[in-house]
């Protein structure tokens, strides 16, 4: 029962991180194509908040990955890694419940 609760909590946190990665990706596209302006206070605050939350997680991944030029694949690696953790925890949770 404890593993099931842990799985649900970690799954919820993983969904929050994945949502933040998607928000960062969409916001970076909107900024790149000048749809929104970084000089807008709301956009700048949102951009800084998302980057402040994700940079500590993405920085070690970026250091380990080879340089790919302008293409940053670290968010995709983060999402894949978190999905793998979620699958492992799910299997552990269901294995602890089954007799």
N, C-alpha and C positions, 0 to 999 in steps of 0.2 A: 504494500500500500504506500510505503514511503517513496519507493521508486516511481510510482505512478504520479504522486504529487510533485516530485522533483521534475519529472518529465513535463508535466503541464506548466510548471513555473518557467523552466528553461525554454520550452517551446514558445511561451508568450514573450519572453525576453528576446529570443531569436527573431520572432516576427517583428518586434519593434526595431531591431537593428537592420533587418532587411528593408523595412519601410524607410528608415533613415537613408540607407544606401540608394534606394530608388529616388527619394526626394533630392538627394545630392546630385544624382545623375541628371534628373530632369531640370533642376535649377542651373546646373552647369551648362546644359544645352541652351536654356533660355538666355543665360548671360552671354554665351558665345555668339548666339545669333542676334544679339541686341534686342530681344523681345522685352526683357526687363533690364533695368539699369541698376548697376551695383551702387550707384550714388543715392538711390532711394534708401531711406533709413530702414524700412521694413525688410526689404530684400537683403540689405547688408547685414542686418541683425540675424535674419534667418540663415544666411550663408555662413556667417561666423559661428552660429550655434551648431549647425550641422557639422561643420568642419571640426569644431572643438570636440564634438562627441565622437566622431569617426576617426580622426587622425591618430589618436593613440592606438587604435586597433589596426588601422591600415598601414601605419609606418613600418612595423616589423615585417609585414608581408611585402611591402615595396622594397625593403632592403634585401630580402631573400630572392626576389624575382629578378631575372635578367632584364636589362634595359630594352624596352620595346619602342622607344621613340616617344611620340606624342600619345600613344595609346596606353592607357593605364588599366591593366587587367586585375589589379589588386581587389577592387570591389567584387568582381566575379569570383575570385579565389576565396574571398571571405564568405560569400554566400554559399559556395559549394562546401567549404569547411564547416560552416554552421549547420548546413543540411545533413552532413555526415554525422556530426555530433548529435543532432536530433534523432536520426535513425538509430544510432547506437543506444541512446538513452531510451528510445521507445522499445527496442528489443529487450533491453535489460528490465524495463518496467513490466512488460508483458511476461517475461520469463519468471519474474519474481511472483507474479500473481498466479500463474499456472502451476498446478501441483506437479 
